[in-house]
């Protein structure tokens, strides 16, 4: 009793392997693309959260720095004026 198995030619076998590899590669690329999109979305949410929470504090510190610089400038002008009038 001999078993009659269909003989697949080598070119058909290679073609099937190649198609399987291509589809697997496409599936991997699609998965990486989805994960990258999700990561970028998470990063964008984090940046927006930082802007919303920290930006007012940073602006307040910048305004304070401007006020200190202005006070320093006024003090220098007053010292120079006093020196010129003496």
C-alpha positions in Angstrom: 0.0 0.0 0.0 1.8 3.0 -1.2 0.7 6.4 -0.1 0.2 8.8 -3.0 1.2 12.3 -1.9 1.0 15.1 -4.3 4.4 16.3 -5.4 4.9 20.0 -5.1 7.5 21.5 -7.3 10.4 23.4 -5.8 9.3 26.7 -7.5 5.8 26.5 -5.9 7.3 25.7 -2.5 9.7 28.7 -2.8 6.9 31.0 -4.0 4.7 29.9 -1.0 7.5 30.5 1.4 8.2 33.9 -0.1 4.5 34.9 0.1 4.3 33.8 3.7 7.5 35.8 4.5 6.1 38.9 2.8 2.8 38.7 4.6 4.6 38.2 7.9 6.8 41.2 7.2 3.8 43.3 6.4 2.0 42.2 9.6 5.1 43.1 11.6 5.4 46.5 9.9 1.7 47.2 10.5 2.2 46.3 14.2 5.2 48.6 14.6 3.3 51.4 12.8 0.4 51.1 15.2 2.7 51.0 18.2 4.6 54.0 17.0 1.4 56.0 16.4 0.2 55.1 20.0 3.6 56.2 21.4 3.5 59.5 19.6 0.0 60.1 20.8 1.1 59.5 24.4 4.0 61.8 24.0 1.8 64.5 22.6 -0.6 64.2 25.5 2.4 64.4 27.9 3.7 67.6 26.2 0.2 69.2 26.3 -0.1 68.3 30.0 3.3 69.8 30.8 2.3 73.0 28.9 -1.0 73.2 30.7 0.5 72.6 34.2 3.9 74.2 34.1 3.7 77.0 31.5 2.0 79.4 33.9 4.7 78.8 36.5 7.4 79.3 34.0 5.8 82.6 32.8 5.5 83.8 36.4 9.2 83.1 37.0 10.1 84.9 33.8 8.0 87.9 34.9 9.7 87.9 38.2 13.1 87.8 36.5 12.1 90.8 34.3 11.1 92.7 37.5 14.4 91.9 39.2 16.4 93.0 36.1 14.3 96.2 35.9 15.0 96.9 39.6 18.7 96.3 39.1 18.7 98.7 36.2 16.9 101.4 38.2 19.4 101.0 41.0 22.4 101.3 38.6 20.8 104.4 37.0 20.3 106.0 40.5 23.9 105.2 41.5 25.2 106.7 38.3 23.0 109.8 38.6 24.1 110.3 42.2 27.7 110.0 41.2 27.3 112.6 38.4 25.5 115.1 40.6 28.1 114.9 43.4 
